[in-house]
Amino acid sequence: MLFNVRTIITVTIDIAMIICTYYNSEMKVINKQRGRPRKDNNATSRFEIRCTPEQKEKWETKANKLDLSLATWLKKLADKHS
């Protein structure tokens, strides 16, 4: 079976076009966001208090006993009494 060069090129181009059309129709573009994912909790307000070093140390000790950070412990305490 003899094929001339033009026939081979035409068949090759047709196959390539079919493959490209197939892959292009199936491709899905995924837009990835950069950076860390957004948190569900949008706590943006700040509240600062002044205390003595002894008070802070005492509060941190109590928070650590409950395996909480000082900020989390203070928030829970404030929510409990509000």
N, C-alpha and C positions, 0 to 999 in steps of 0.2 A: 504494500500500500504506500503510494507516494503522495506526499503533501508538499505543496510549494510553500515558500516562506510567507507569502501574503496570507494564505489560509491559516497557517499556524499563528501568525501575529493577530489576525482577526479573532480567532478562537480564544487566544490568550487574553486579548483585550476584553472580549465579551465576558469571559469568566471573571476577570478582575473587576469589571463593572458590576457584575452580579454580587460578588463578594463584598465590594465596597458598599453597595446599596444595602445589602443585608446588615452589615455591621453598623452602618450609620443609622439605620432605622431602629436598631435595638439599643443603641448607646443611651445611657441616662447620665445626665450631668449632675454631679453631687457638689453642691456648694458647701464647702467646709468653712466654718467660722474659725477665725484665729483666736487664740487665747483660751482662758479657762471658761467652762460653761457658766451660765448665769445661775445665781442662786434663786430659790423660790422665795426666800425671805428677803425682802427689800428693806431691811432695817438701816435707814440712813441717818436718823437723828442721833445726836450725841448728848450725853449727860455727864458732866464732870462734877466731882465732889472733892472737897479738901478734907483730909483726915491726918491724924498723927501717924508716924511710922509704926507705933505700937498697935494702933487700931488696924492698920492695913495688914500687919503680920498676923494678928489674931484672926481677922477675916479670911486671910489666905489659908491659914491652918484649918479652919472649919470647912472651907470650900474643898481643900485637898482631901479631907477625911471622907467627903461625899464623892470624891473623884470628879470634881467640877472645877472649871476655871473660876477665878474670882468674879469676873463679869457675869458669867452664867449664874453663879450662886446668888449674886446681888439681884439679878433680874428675877429669879425665881422667888426670892424673899420679898421683893417689892410687889410682884404679882399676887403673892399669897395674901398680903396685907392690904391690897387695894380694893 
